């Protein structure tokens, strides 16, 4: 594997250099959607040159961010990150 093992967050760029990458853990989540919605997600993802997984994650993230904003929690969450 030319770039090291991402499992441990250490990627080797060459024999002389290596660097650490902080990656937020992404864990699988199963959702149930009907075939029509699944096909729509696939078409939209293809049109955007993204994967359906990326599109679903983005949609969920945007929804949660919107809900946080409406309840005033987004500012607190951003402050915790930085």
JOSULDA-V259252 format. One record per residue. N is the residue number from 0. RES is the residue in one small letter. SS is DSSP state (@ for helix, = for strand, . for the rest). PHI is phi in whole degrees, 0 to 359 (999 if undefined). PSI is psi in degrees with one decimal (* if undefined). Layout:
{{N & RES & SS & PHI & PSI} {N & RES & SS & PHI & PSI}}
//
This chain:
{{0 & x & . & 999 & 115.4} {1 & x & . & 291 & -24.4} {2 & x & . & 251 & 18.4} {3 & x & . & 80 & -172.3} {4 & x & . & 259 & 114.5} {5 & x & @ & 292 & -15.3} {6 & x & @ & 302 & -35.6} {7 & x & @ & 258 & 4.3} {8 & x & . & 75 & 14.8} {9 & x & = & 240 & 118.5} {10 & x & = & 248 & 126.3} {11 & x & = & 265 & 119.8} {12 & x & . & 277 & -32.5} {13 & x & . & 200 & -177.7} {14 & x & . & 294 & -27.5} {15 & x & . & 266 & -25.5} {16 & x & . & 236 & 146.9} {17 & x & = & 213 & 157.2} {18 & x & = & 213 & 154.7} {19 & x & = & 265 & 141.2} {20 & x & . & 238 & 127.7} {21 & x & . & 269 & 119.2} {22 & x & . & 237 & 128.8} {23 & x & . & 292 & 137.7} {24 & x & . & 295 & 129.7} {25 & x & . & 247 & 118.6} {26 & x & . & 248 & 143.4} {27 & x & . & 292 & 144.4} {28 & x & . & 225 & 133.6} {29 & x & . & 263 & 135.5} {30 & x & . & 231 & 154.2} {31 & x & . & 253 & 119.9} {32 & x & . & 227 & 153.6} {33 & x & . & 284 & 165.1} {34 & x & @ & 298 & -35.3} {35 & x & @ & 297 & -47.3} {36 & x & @ & 296 & -40.6} {37 & x & @ & 300 & -42.9} {38 & x & @ & 294 & -38.9} {39 & x & @ & 296 & -42.8} {40 & x & @ & 299 & -44.8} {41 & x & @ & 299 & -46.1} {42 & x & @ & 298 & -44.2} {43 & x & @ & 294 & -42.4} {44 & x & @ & 298 & -44.1} {45 & x & @ & 299 & -42.5} {46 & x & @ & 296 & -31.7} {47 & x & . & 268 & 0.9} {48 & x & . & 56 & 46.2} {49 & x & . & 231 & 169.0} {50 & x & . & 273 & 155.3} {51 & x & @ & 302 & -37.0} {52 & x & @ & 302 & -45.2} {53 & x & @ & 298 & -45.2} {54 & x & @ & 298 & -43.0} {55 & x & @ & 294 & -43.7} {56 & x & @ & 300 & -43.7} {57 & x & @ & 297 & -43.2} {58 & x & @ & 297 & -43.9} {59 & x & @ & 294 & -43.8} {60 & x & @ & 300 & -45.9} {61 & x & @ & 296 & -40.7} {62 & x & @ & 298 & -48.2} {63 & x & @ & 296 & -41.4} {64 & x & @ & 300 & -44.4} {65 & x & @ & 299 & -44.1} {66 & x & @ & 294 & -39.9} {67 & x & @ & 300 & -44.1} {68 & x & @ & 299 & -43.1} {69 & x & @ & 292 & -22.8} {70 & x & @ & 255 & 3.4} {71 & x & . & 80 & 11.1} {72 & x & . & 268 & -14.6} {73 & x & @ & 297 & -42.6} {74 & x & @ & 297 & -40.7} {75 & x & @ & 295 & -42.9} {76 & x & @ & 297 & -44.5} {77 & x & @ & 296 & -36.9} {78 & x & @ & 295 & -34.9} {79 & x & @ & 292 & -34.0} {80 & x & @ & 289 & -40.3} {81 & x & . & 268 & *}}
//
